[in-house]
Amino acid sequence: MKRAKISPVLVLLALWLAACAAAPTAAPTPDPRPALETLVAATLEAAHQATLTAAAPLPTPSPQPSQAPVNPDAFTEELQRALAARDFAALSPLLSDPFELALWQSQSGHGQIAAAEAVAVLRSELLASRVTVTFSDQLPAGVEAGAPEGRPIRQFFSRGWGPDGFGEAVLTVAEGPDGGLAWRSLLVAPIGFNPPPPAAVAGVINVASANLRTGPSPLHTLVAPYAMGTRMIVAYAAPGYRWGKVTAPDGQEGWLLLSLLDLEAPPESLPLYPGVPSDSIPIIGWVEGGSGQPIDRAVVSVWQTEDETNRPLAFTGADGMFYLYLPANSTGNWTVGVLSVDCASSVMDEQCARQAEFAPLKQTITLPRGKPVIFVYNNILSATPAPAAQGCPPAESGKLPLNNAQDHYCLLYPEGFTILQPATNVLEIVGPALNQEEPPLTAKVTIQKKPLPPGSTLETVAAALWGGAKPGFSQDAVTVGGEPGRVGGHLETEGLPYQVRQVVVIYQDSYYILTFAPWDDQAPYSAALSDQQKLWDTLMPSFRFTP
C-alpha cells in the first residue's frame, strides 16, 4: 500500500482533488442520509461573503483527557457515533497524537500529523459533506490498511467522506504502549477503493440541436453541436444527474444535458463520474428547512452578471444536495443563489402555497479559490430554525426556542418576534412593526458568525471591530453561552442613523457578533427600546453554544 505524507491541511485537499480529477472510473452512489436534525451540521467552509476577510485555518480545542471506554467494541461504537454526528468535541480525545492520515494509491509515502490538525482536517475537509457516514466490518477487496504504531485492535470500512461525500475510508483502532485505545490511522480513497466501471447506455437527442461541451455546464467550451436523432453513448452522470459524459458517433467526447436525450435507462441508473470533471470548479451545497429536513427540487444557479442568460442550473435531490460546475479558468466575483422551490418538491402542499414562505438567498463568491465552493442555505420554508436540541433551553411562557444547528447556537426569543435569514451565517430576530413607515421601525438583533483569524483573541477581535468607535462609546465584559465576551454600547455604525449595542464572543474556530438595533433613546428610535430590552433580557441569559 502506498500512502501520502500529509502535512498542512491544504496539501491534503490538493491531493484529494487531484485524485478525484485523475480517476478513470466512477464512485458508487452514497447512501441516503437520515433527517438532518439527527446530525450535527458540519461544513467545508461556507463561501465567503464579499465583506469577509480571508478564511483562517480552523483551530480546535486542546484534546481533553480521554473518557473513552476501554472495551474495544464500546470504543468503536463511540467513535462511529461521533463520526456520524460530526461531533468533533467527542472525536478529539479519541485520536492518537500523532495521528496517521493517508490517501489511497498516492505516490508520496506516508506521514503523521498532530491530533489537533487531524481534527481540523476532519472538520473542514473529510467530513464536510452532509452525506450520511456509514460503517461496515467488511474491508474492500484488495485493500490493506497497514499497521500503525501500536497493536491494531479494530479495522472497519466507512463511506461518506470528502466534500462531495463520495469518498471511502478504512479506520484503525489500536492499543498503545500504556494499554489504552485510540483511533490511530485513517486511509481515505476520494472516489472509493473499487469504483464501478463506466456504463454504456445509449441515448438519442430529442431536440433540434444539442451542444456537446468540455464540462458539465453551459459555460464550458463548445465541442460541437449535434442534430436531433443523433445516437450518443453515455458513460457517466455528473452528481445531480443533470449532465452526462458522452461519446458521439464521430468519436468526440464531452458533456451533454441528459434532459436532451431519450435514454435507454433512467439517468439515476448511471454510475456517477469519479471526482471532479476535468476543467471544472465544483460548487457543492445543500438546502434544508428550519428543522433540518432536506429540501428537494430547490432551484440553484450561479452567474457573474445579472443579465447572464446562460447560467448553470441545478436542482436539489431528495437529500437536499446540489452540484454545479464552472470552467476552471473562471475568475472574479460570482453569485450563487437559491432562486425558488419547485411546486413538485415534497415540502410543498397541493396548492404550492408554501412558496409564500420562501425567500431567495444570494451570496457572492470570489474565484479562483483553493477549495471547492460550499454553499449552505437553511431556515428556508420555515418560520423558525430547528426545535430545541439537547442542552438547549425549552420553551417558556411568552418565549420560543430557536436552534441554529448550522451556526452552532440555540436560544430563546420573545413570542411575536420573527426569524429571518438574510445570508449564510447571518440570522435576524425581528420584533413587531412599531409604525406605518416602509420599512417600519422594529427592534431586532442580528447574529453573525465569522471565521476566526489565526492568532486572534477576544481583545484583538473587539479592537478590530470597534477601533473606530466615536466618543461616548463604552465597553464592558459580558458572558455569552458560558464564554467570556465583550459588549459595546452607544455604538454608531456606518450607514445607520441610530446607535446600536453590540456583543462579540469567540467559540471554537469562529467569532460571533450580536447587534441589537436600534439601541437609542432619541426619537423616533426610543419607541423600540421596550421591545429591544425584552429581546435582550430573553436572549442573553438563554444563549447556548452547541457542538
C-alpha positions as a printed Julia matrix, in Angstrom:
547×3 Matrix{Float64}:
   0.0    0.0     0.0
   1.24   3.46   -0.88
   0.26   6.34    1.3
   0.71  10.08    1.2
   2.61  12.23    3.6
   0.22  14.96    4.64
   1.48  17.96    6.49
  -0.62  21.12    6.07
  -4.35  20.93    5.51
  -4.11  22.46    2.05
  -1.73  19.74    0.87
  -4.31  17.14    1.82
  -7.06  18.89   -0.12
  -4.82  19.33   -3.17
  -4.06  15.61   -3.19
  -7.74  14.83   -2.66
  -8.87  16.91   -5.63
  -6.02  15.62   -7.81
  -7.03  12.05   -7.06
 -10.66  12.87   -7.88
  -9.85  14.6   -11.16
  -7.47  11.91  -12.4
  -9.62   8.87  -11.66
 -10.83   6.81  -14.63
 -13.84   5.14  -13.03
 -16.94   6.2   -11.16
 -17.66   6.31   -7.46
 -20.66   4.46   -6.02
 -23.75   6.46   -5.18
 -23.63   7.49   -1.49
 -26.16   6.03    0.9
 -29.23   8.24    1.58
 -28.82  10.35    4.71
 -31.27  10.41    7.62
 -33.1   13.56    8.66
 -30.52  16.23    9.33
 -31.93  17.06   12.74
 -30.16  13.88   13.96
 -26.8   15.17   12.81
 -24.52  17.94   14.0
 -24.07  20.21   10.99
 -20.52  20.36    9.61
 -19.44  22.38    6.6
 -16.36  22.66    4.43
 -16.16  26.44    4.93
 -19.17  28.45    3.77
 -18.46  30.53    0.67
 -17.07  33.88    1.79
 -19.22  36.98    1.67
 -17.53  39.83   -0.17
 -17.2   41.73    3.11
 -15.43  38.92    4.96
 -11.69  38.64    5.31
  -9.8   35.61    4.03
 -10.62  32.36    5.81
  -8.34  31.32    8.65
  -7.14  27.81    9.43
  -9.61  26.01   11.66
  -8.11  25.59   15.12
  -9.6   23.02   17.5
  -9.76  22.86   21.27
  -6.93  21.06   23.0
  -7.86  17.4    23.45
  -9.24  16.66   26.9
  -8.23  13.55   28.83
  -9.91  10.62   27.13
 -13.11   9.37   28.71
 -13.39   6.67   26.05
 -14.38   3.18   27.18
 -11.56   0.63   27.31
 -13.7   -2.11   25.8
 -12.85  -2.3    22.05
 -16.48  -2.76   20.98
 -17.64   0.16   23.12
 -14.73   2.32   21.9
 -15.53   1.56   18.25
 -19.22   2.27   18.82
 -18.44   5.66   20.4
 -16.01   6.53   17.58
 -18.59   5.68   14.9
 -21.28   7.65   16.74
 -19.07  10.74   16.95
 -18.13  10.48   13.25
 -21.74  10.03   12.09
 -22.83  13.02   14.19
 -19.82  15.15   13.19
 -19.28  15.59   16.95
 -15.72  16.95   16.84
 -15.6   17.69   20.55
 -16.21  13.99   21.23
 -13.78  12.92   18.49
 -10.84  14.94   19.77
  -9.95  12.76   22.8
 -10.39   9.56   20.76
  -7.48  10.32   18.37
  -3.89   9.3    18.98
  -1.28  12.05   18.93
   0.35  11.92   16.43
  -2.32  10.61   14.03
  -1.61   8.81   10.76
  -3.5   10.15    7.72
  -3.06   8.71    4.22
  -4.54   8.81    0.72
  -5.11   5.56   -1.14
  -2.69   4.86   -4.01
  -0.91   8.18   -3.7
   2.78   8.22   -4.64
   4.33  10.2    -1.79
   4.95   7.76    1.04
   3.16   8.27    4.34
   3.27  10.59    7.28
   1.76  11.68   10.58
   0.15  14.89   11.8
  -0.78  16.25   15.21
  -4.16  15.22   16.59
  -5.37  18.83   16.65
  -4.52  19.23   12.97
  -6.25  15.93   12.19
  -9.46  17.17   13.83
  -9.22  20.38   11.79
  -8.87  18.34    8.57
 -11.84  16.18    9.55
 -13.95  19.23   10.29
 -13.09  21.32    7.23
 -12.38  18.68    4.57
 -13.0   15.0     5.16
 -16.34  15.23    6.98
 -17.55  18.38    5.24
 -20.43  16.8     3.33
 -23.93  16.24    4.69
 -23.97  12.76    3.17
 -24.55  10.13    5.84
 -21.39   8.41    7.08
 -21.94   4.63    7.17
 -19.79   1.82    8.54
 -19.06  -1.86    7.84
 -16.75  -4.5     9.28
 -16.08  -5.81    5.75
 -12.98  -4.19    4.21
 -12.99  -3.6     0.43
 -11.37  -6.29   -1.71
  -7.67  -5.71   -2.3
  -7.36  -3.01    0.39
  -4.65  -3.4     3.0
  -4.74  -0.66    5.59
  -1.38  -1.43    7.13
  -0.45  -1.4    10.81
   0.11   1.94   12.55
   2.11   2.35   15.71
   0.62   0.21   18.44
  -1.25  -3.09   18.25
  -4.26  -2.94   15.86
  -7.47  -3.91   17.66
 -10.19  -2.97   15.18
 -10.29  -2.06   11.48
 -13.5   -1.06    9.74
 -14.72   0.43    6.47
 -16.71   3.65    6.03
 -18.44   5.66    3.28
 -19.49   9.33    3.09
 -16.13  11.16    3.17
 -14.87  14.27    1.4
 -16.52  17.49    0.18
 -18.94  15.56   -2.03
 -19.49  12.6     0.31
 -18.33  10.07   -2.32
 -15.11   9.08   -0.54
 -14.44   5.83    1.32
 -12.06   5.14    4.2
 -10.54   2.43    6.36
 -10.13   3.31   10.04
  -7.81   1.58   12.5
  -8.19   1.49   16.27
  -5.03   0.38   18.06
  -3.72  -0.21   21.54
  -0.87   1.99   22.71
   2.09   1.17   24.95
   0.02   2.1    28.01
  -2.74  -0.32   27.04
  -5.16   2.48   26.19
  -7.2    2.51   22.97
  -7.06   5.28   20.35
  -8.1    5.9    16.77
  -4.64   5.78   15.2
  -4.98   5.93   11.42
  -7.26   6.83    8.51
  -6.78   5.67    4.94
  -9.06   7.57    2.53
  -9.99   6.93   -1.1
 -11.57  10.1    -2.58
 -13.59   8.22   -5.21
 -13.8    4.88   -3.45
 -11.4    1.94   -3.28
 -13.09  -0.08   -6.04
 -15.36   2.23   -8.06
 -17.57   0.56  -10.7
 -16.71   0.69  -14.41
 -18.41   3.15  -16.78
 -21.78   2.3   -18.29
 -22.65   2.1   -21.99
 -26.19   3.48  -22.02
 -27.46   4.73  -25.37
 -29.45   7.92  -25.75
 -30.93   9.73  -28.76
 -31.02  13.55  -28.98
 -34.64  14.7   -28.71
 -34.26  18.4   -29.64
 -33.34  20.16  -32.88
 -29.74  20.7   -31.78
 -27.78  19.75  -28.64
 -24.38  21.18  -27.69
 -21.59  18.88  -26.54
 -19.28  20.75  -24.12
 -15.95  20.19  -22.4
 -17.56  20.21  -18.95
 -20.94  19.9   -17.23
 -22.19  23.48  -17.63
 -23.41  25.78  -20.41
 -20.34  27.97  -19.77
 -17.84  25.27  -20.72
 -16.28  25.36  -24.18
 -18.43  24.07  -27.04
 -17.08  20.84  -28.58
 -19.7   20.51  -31.34
 -23.47  20.7   -31.92
 -25.37  17.54  -32.84
 -28.74  17.22  -34.58
 -31.94  15.55  -33.45
 -31.77  11.77  -33.73
 -28.02  11.52  -33.12
 -27.23   8.47  -31.0
 -24.9    9.08  -28.05
 -23.29   6.61  -25.65
 -23.43   7.78  -22.03
 -20.7    6.52  -19.67
 -21.3    8.56  -16.51
 -23.59  11.1   -14.92
 -22.3   14.09  -13.02
 -23.61  14.26   -9.43
 -27.15  15.59   -9.59
 -27.83  13.59  -12.77
 -28.37  16.65  -14.98
 -25.26  16.21  -17.15
 -23.77  13.09  -18.7
 -20.29  12.2   -20.0
 -20.95  11.0   -23.56
 -19.28   9.79  -26.72
 -20.68  10.94  -30.09
 -20.78   8.77  -33.26
 -17.75  10.64  -34.66
 -15.69   9.78  -31.56
 -15.92  13.22  -29.91
 -16.27  13.11  -26.11
 -17.77  15.68  -23.79
 -20.69  16.57  -21.56
 -24.35  16.86  -22.55
 -27.53  17.74  -20.67
 -29.26  14.41  -20.05
 -32.69  16.02  -20.48
 -31.8   16.44  -24.19
 -31.55  12.66  -24.6
 -34.11   9.88  -24.72
 -32.18   7.32  -22.67
 -32.48   3.55  -22.63
 -32.34   3.65  -18.81
 -33.14   6.27  -16.12
 -30.32   8.81  -15.53
 -30.14   7.69  -11.88
 -29.03   4.22  -13.07
 -25.8    5.68  -14.49
 -22.58   5.48  -12.45
 -21.52   8.82  -11.02
 -18.46  10.42  -12.58
 -15.44   9.87  -10.29
 -14.38  13.08   -8.6
 -14.28  16.5   -10.24
 -14.74  16.65  -14.04
 -11.61  17.99  -15.71
 -11.53  21.72  -16.47
 -14.12  22.39  -13.75
 -14.6   24.17  -10.44
 -17.17  22.37   -8.26
 -19.86  24.25   -6.35
 -21.42  21.83   -3.87
 -24.1   22.59   -1.33
 -27.38  21.74    0.28
 -30.7   23.36    1.03
 -32.6   22.48    4.19
 -35.63  23.57    6.16
 -35.59  25.21    9.53
 -35.95  21.9    11.36
 -33.06  20.45    9.37
 -35.08  18.43    6.85
 -33.64  18.38    3.29
 -35.49  20.44    0.67
 -35.72  18.65   -2.68
 -36.38  20.37   -6.03
 -34.9   23.7    -4.91
 -33.54  25.62   -7.9
 -29.93  26.8    -7.53
 -27.83  28.76  -10.01
 -24.53  30.63  -10.37
 -23.82  33.69  -12.51
 -21.37  36.55  -12.88
 -23.66  39.27  -14.26
 -27.38  39.81  -13.7
 -28.07  39.78  -17.45
 -26.34  36.39  -17.91
 -28.82  34.18  -19.77
 -26.71  31.02  -20.0
 -26.49  30.31  -16.28
 -25.53  26.89  -14.87
 -28.58  25.48  -13.1
 -29.15  22.66  -10.61
 -31.99  21.09   -8.66
 -31.52  19.67   -5.19
 -32.06  15.93   -4.82
 -34.01  14.06   -2.18
 -31.08  14.62    0.21
 -31.18  18.4    -0.34
 -27.77  18.45   -2.05
 -26.92  20.12   -5.35
 -23.87  20.13   -7.64
 -22.86  22.92  -10.02
 -19.69  23.38  -12.06
 -17.89  26.34  -13.6
 -14.99  26.28  -16.09
 -11.64  26.0   -14.32
 -10.46  29.36  -15.72
 -13.36  31.27  -14.11
 -12.21  34.32  -12.13
 -13.7   37.34  -10.37
 -16.88  37.74   -8.34
 -19.75  35.31   -8.91
 -23.17  34.98   -7.31
 -24.58  31.68   -6.06
 -28.31  31.79   -5.43
 -31.18  29.6    -4.26
 -33.82  31.01   -6.59
 -37.02  29.08   -5.93
 -38.55  25.8    -4.8
 -40.43  23.77   -7.39
 -44.08  23.01   -6.68
 -43.19  19.32   -7.13
 -40.98  19.47   -4.02
 -42.02  17.17   -1.19
 -42.18  20.17    1.17
 -44.89  21.88   -0.9
 -48.61  21.47   -0.33
 -51.03  20.65   -3.15
 -51.63  24.32   -3.94
 -47.91  25.17   -3.75
 -48.93  27.79   -1.2
 -45.78  27.38    0.84
 -43.95  29.42   -1.79
 -45.02  32.41    0.31
 -42.59  31.22    3.0
 -39.64  31.12    0.59
 -37.15  33.97    0.4
 -34.38  33.75   -2.24
 -30.83  33.86   -0.92
 -27.82  35.06   -2.9
 -24.19  35.08   -1.9
 -21.04  36.41   -3.55
 -18.01  34.18   -4.06
 -14.63  35.14   -5.47
 -12.7   32.9    -7.87
 -10.19  31.39   -8.16
 -10.05  29.67   -4.76
  -8.0   26.8    -3.42
 -11.01  24.78   -2.29
 -14.34  23.71   -3.74
 -17.1   26.22   -3.05
 -19.61  25.02   -0.47
 -22.89  26.89   -0.3
 -25.38  26.32    2.54
 -28.96  27.56    2.92
 -31.06  26.56    5.92
 -34.08  28.23    7.53
 -35.98  28.02    4.23
 -39.74  27.34    4.06
 -39.93  27.51    7.83
 -40.79  30.22   10.33
 -38.07  29.14   12.72
 -34.89  27.05   12.62
 -34.66  23.63   14.26
 -36.5   22.91   17.52
 -34.76  22.88   20.88
 -31.86  20.43   20.97
 -30.28  18.62   23.9
 -28.76  21.12   26.3
 -30.8   24.0    24.87
 -33.47  25.87   26.83
 -37.06  24.65   26.35
 -39.97  26.94   25.58
 -41.34  29.07   28.39
 -44.4   31.23   28.71
 -44.01  34.01   26.12
 -40.64  32.63   24.97
 -39.91  30.38   21.98
 -36.85  28.15   21.38
 -34.53  28.63   18.43
 -31.81  26.13   17.49
 -29.45  27.22   14.72
 -27.62  23.93   14.1
 -25.76  25.44   11.14
 -24.05  28.08   13.27
 -23.92  26.05   16.5
 -26.05  28.01   18.94
 -29.52  27.98   20.48
 -31.55  30.47   22.5
 -35.0   31.73   23.48
 -36.66  34.72   21.86
 -39.87  36.63   22.64
 -43.14  35.35   21.25
 -44.4   37.59   18.43
 -40.9   38.16   17.01
 -39.94  36.81   13.55
 -36.9   34.8    12.41
 -35.18  35.83    9.16
 -32.01  34.63    7.42
 -30.72  37.36    5.09
 -27.48  35.49    4.27
 -25.49  32.39    5.13
 -24.18  32.53    8.73
 -26.42  35.54    9.43
 -29.72  35.32   11.31
 -32.1   38.07   12.44
 -34.76  38.1    15.15
 -37.15  40.95   14.36
 -39.88  42.43   16.57
 -43.32  43.63   15.51
 -43.68  46.81   13.45
 -43.94  49.94   15.62
 -45.09  52.42   12.96
 -46.56  52.56    9.47
 -43.39  53.55    7.63
 -41.71  51.43    4.95
 -39.65  49.78    6.22
 -41.29  50.04    9.64
 -39.41  50.68   12.85
 -38.7   47.41   14.68
 -36.46  46.13   17.42
 -34.11  43.42   16.16
 -30.91  41.52   16.81
 -28.59  40.32   14.04
 -26.41  37.31   14.88
 -23.45  36.8    12.57
 -20.83  34.04   12.62
 -17.38  34.7    11.12
 -14.17  32.64   10.82
 -11.62  33.5    13.49
  -8.36  34.87   12.04
  -5.26  32.95   13.16
  -3.77  34.08   16.47
  -6.8   36.18   17.37
  -8.05  36.74   20.91
 -11.23  38.28   22.23
  -9.34  41.51   22.82
  -7.91  41.72   19.29
 -11.26  40.89   17.71
 -13.01  43.56   19.78
 -10.29  46.1    18.97
 -10.63  45.43   15.25
 -14.42  45.64   15.43
 -14.64  48.81   17.49
 -11.32  50.51   16.77
 -13.01  53.46   15.08
 -15.78  53.98   17.63
 -16.76  57.59   18.27
 -16.59  59.34   21.66
 -19.29  58.16   24.05
 -18.73  54.51   23.17
 -18.48  52.21   26.2
 -17.15  48.66   26.51
 -17.65  46.06   29.26
 -17.23  42.36   29.96
 -20.17  40.01   29.45
 -20.74  36.25   29.48
 -22.4   34.68   26.43
 -23.28  31.0    26.46
 -20.74  30.38   29.2
 -17.97  32.07   27.18
 -16.34  35.42   28.02
 -17.39  38.21   25.68
 -17.35  41.96   25.28
 -20.3   44.3    24.92
 -20.06  47.71   23.31
 -22.66  50.38   23.94
 -23.55  53.72   22.33
 -22.03  52.49   19.08
 -22.62  54.49   15.92
 -22.48  52.22   12.87
 -21.81  53.46    9.37
 -24.99  53.63    7.31
 -27.34  53.58   10.32
 -28.91  56.75   11.74
 -29.16  55.33   15.25
 -26.89  53.83   17.9
 -26.62  50.07   18.46
 -25.48  47.76   21.21
 -23.05  45.06   20.06
 -21.71  41.86   21.66
 -18.71  39.85   20.45
 -17.76  36.36   21.68
 -15.41  33.58   20.49
 -16.46  29.94   20.28
 -14.12  27.28   18.88
 -12.88  28.46   15.45
 -15.34  31.32   14.97
 -16.39  34.59   16.49
 -19.96  35.81   16.8
 -21.31  39.35   16.59
 -24.72  40.1    18.12
 -26.0   43.52   17.09
 -29.06  44.89   18.9
 -30.64  47.75   16.97
 -31.76  50.35   17.45
 -30.44  50.98   20.97
 -31.11  54.68   21.02
 -33.25  56.94   23.21
 -33.63  59.63   20.55
 -36.98  59.94   18.8
 -38.28  58.09   16.89
 -36.0   55.2    17.86
 -36.9   55.36   21.55
 -40.18  53.66   20.63
 -38.21  50.45   20.04
 -36.39  50.42   23.39
 -39.06  48.45   25.25
 -39.07  45.65   22.66
 -35.29  45.81   22.46
 -34.94  45.38   26.21
 -37.34  42.42   26.1
 -35.22  40.87   23.35
 -32.01  41.39   25.34
 -33.5   40.04   28.58
 -34.82  36.93   26.81
 -31.91  36.14   24.52
 -28.79  36.83   26.56
 -29.48  34.59   29.6
 -30.73  31.74   27.38
 -27.98  31.76   24.73
 -26.08  28.44   24.46
 -23.38  27.17   22.1
 -23.87  23.67   20.67
 -21.28  21.15   19.38
